[in-house]
Every structure is written in structure tokens, then in C-alpha cells.
Amino acid sequence: MIIVSSYTANLAAFLTLEKMQAPIESVEDLAKQTKIKYGIQGGGSTASFFKIYQRMWRYMESQVPSVFVSSYAEGIERVRSHKGRYAFLLEATANEYENTRKPCDTMKV
């Protein structure tokens, strides 16, 4: 019974998750790909930080519609509504907080 349950759970997980060609494990991985759009909250410390990473900053500035959001809540909602096609970049402490809140459907990379 345990083997069948385990097999069924693994099969269900396999069938419901879309495989990515290469997993995103860092900001560099995100910058090197084009499948997943990414953005930040406009203004503030995160925007200042990413202006240093000119390649990523130019990418974000060039996107239509804009990938910049006005609040963390808007960024998190965009992640949820884009079903794996948008990554929201934010400070680590805010990211950890958001990842522990229900419905627990986001992850930190």
C-alpha cells in the first residue's frame, strides 16, 4: 500500500509540474534566459541595486508591458497570475516572509 501511494503521489507531482529546460537557481540564470520575465518594485533600494547590473536593468526597462510594479503585493500577485512566467525580485527578508504566507505557492531562488 505504501509503495502504491508513493508511486501515485510521485506520478501526480510529475504530471502537474511543468519541466523547465534549465532550472533557475540564481540571478545570473534568470538574466541568461528569456522564457521567464522578471521585474522589481519601481523606486527604492531594489531598483537602485539593479541599476548596477546594467544588462538586467536594460532588460527590465525595455519590457512592454512594464515589469515594474508599485508594491510587493502587486509583484506577488503578478507571480501567481503568470503561472511560472514572471519572477519578482525583492529583498531577502521580504521574500522569506512572503514565501511563508498562505497559499504557500511561491518559492525563493
N, C-alpha and C positions, 0 to 999 in steps of 0.2 A: 504494500500500500504506500509506503513512504517513497519508494522508487517511482511509482506512477505519479504521485503528487509532485515530486521534484521535477520529473520529466515534463509534466503538464505545465508547471509554473515556468520552467525554462523555455518551453516552446511558446507559451503565451508572451513572455518577455521578448523573445526573438521575433515573433510575428508583429508585435506592436511598436517596436523601436525601429526607426529608420537608420540604416547603417550610413555612417559618414565615410567618405573616401579617406580622409586623414583626420583623426581627432584633434580638436583644438585644445592644446594644453598650455598655451602661453599667448601673450600679446603678439609675439613675433609670428606665431602660427596664424593668428587672426589676421594680421597685416598681409601675410603672404597669399591668402585665399580670396576668392571673390563671391563665393556662394552665400556666405552669411554677412549681411550688412551689420555695421556696428556704429554706435553713437554714444554721446555723453549728454549730461545736463549742460546747457549753454551757460557760459559765465562760470565763475567760481574756480576753485583750485584744480578740479579735474581738467577743465578746459585749459588752464594755464600750463598744467603738466604736459598735456598732449601737444601743445604748440611746439614743444621741443622735438617731438617725434614728427618731423615735417611730413614724411610720407603718409602717416596715418591722418594727420591734421588735414592735409590737402584732400585726401580721400573723403573725409567726413564733410568738409566744406563743399565738395563737388556733388554730393548726392541730392537728387531730386526724386521724391520729396525729401525734405531735410531729415537727417538722422539725429539732429539736436532736439532735446526735449526741455521743457521748462521745470520739471520736477522729477524726483526719484519715482514717485507714484506713476507718472506718465511713462517713464522709462521701463519700469517693471511691467506695466500693462502692455507696452509695445512688445516686450519679450514674449509675454504669454500669448498675445494675439497673433504674432508672426510665426508661431509653431516651429521654432528652431532656425528661423531665417534672420534673426536680429539678436545681437549681443549688446547689452548695456554695460558700459564701463563706468565703475564708480569706486569710491574709496573702500578699502578692505573692511573696515568696521561696519559701514553701512551695508556692504554686500553680505557679510556674515549675518547681520540682523535680518535682512530681507529673506535670506535662504532658510531661516528657522521659522518663518511665519507661514501660516496656512494660506493657500492649499499645498505648500511644500513642493512646488513644481518647478523651481528654479535651481540652478547649481552654480557654484563658484568654480572658476577655472584658474 
